[in-house]
Amino acid sequence: MISSKRFFLFALLISSFLQAEDPFLLDPTIQEQLNAIGEKFKKGLNEDDIHSIVLDGRTGVGKTTIADNFVQSLVEQTGCSVIDAWKEWRILAKTLSPQEYVVQIFKRARQAGKGAIVRLEDFEWLSERRNISADAPTVVEICRDNGKEVHTNAQTISALRAELSRQLKGCKKHQVLVIATCLKFSSLDERVQGAIDKRVHVPRPDYKTRLGLFKLKADHFKTTISPALLEKYAQKTDGWSGRDISRMVRYASREQCSEKALEESYQTRMEILYPERKQGWIEWFLSFLS
C-alpha cells in the first residue's frame, strides 16, 4: 500500500513537472517559478542564474513537501547528487566544527560530477539571526547534534554565518543549487539573506487548494466526501494548513466521512487550532497569562 507521504509527493510531482492539469495541488505562481529554475538547472547553470532558493511559510503549508518533490524531480531528470545537510550533520558533527562542516558540505557539492543540490531543511537552525554581542561570551546554538544542544562561542556563531554566506555566494561559479526551507525569511541572518538568490513564499492553501486537498485525502483514506460537503468544509477551513485538513479527513474517515463525522472532526480541529473560541477571549487570555 502506498503511503500518504509518497502519494502526495507523487501527485505534486505530476502537477509541477509533467504539467498535468491538477491546479489545486500547487500554487500556479510557485509552480511557474520552480519550473523555470528547474529548466535552468537541467541545461546548466550560468553565473547569473539562480543558485539558491528559500521556501518560507508557516508550519504545515507544504513547503518541505514541495522542496523534496522538486529535488526528487531534478535528480530523476539529471542524475545530480543530493547533499542533505541534516543527515550529513549527524555524521560530520562528531569530527568537525560547525564552520568546518559548512565548508565541507559545499566543497562536496562543487566537486560533484553532474552537479549537486544542497538541501537545507529548517534553515533557521544554521542561520537564524540572534542578538550576539561581546557581553555574551556564549549562546545556545541548536544544531540537533543527536538531539543535544551545542553551546558555542558567540564569535564562532558569527563566523559560521559569515562562512555560510560566503559558500552560498561561491555557488555562483558551479553547477550547485541550494534549496532551503524555513518558517520566516526575515528571521535569517542579514548576511545569509543577502546571499540567497530567490525567496519563494508558500502561503496557506486558498479555497481551490483546500477543495483539492479534501478530495486527495479522501481518496487516500479510501472514502468519499459528497460535493456539497467538500464545498462546505473547503469554505469553512480558511486559514488551515494542508496538515490540518489531512488530520481532519483521517479522523472522519473512520466513519466513512459522514456528515456527522466530518462535523465532529472539524470541531475537534477547531478546538485545537483556536482554543480561545471555545473558552471565550477573556477566559482564554487569562488562562494564557496564568
Buried (B, 14 or more C-beta within 10 A) or exposed (E): EEEBEEBBBEBBBBBBBEEEEBEBBBBEEBBEBBBEBBEBBBEEBEEEBBBBBBBBBEEBBBBBBBBBBBBBBBBEEBEBBBBBBEEBBBEBBEEBBBBBBBBBBBEBBBEBEEBBBBBBBBBBBBBBBBEBEEEEEEBEBEBBBEEEEEEBBBEBBBBBBBBBBBBBBBBBEBBBBBBBBBBEBEBBBEBBBEBBBBBBBBEBBEEEBBBBBBBBBBBBBEBBBEEEBBBBBBEEBEEBBBBBBBBBBBBBBEBEBBBEBBBBBBEBBBEEEEEEEEBEEEEBEEEEEE
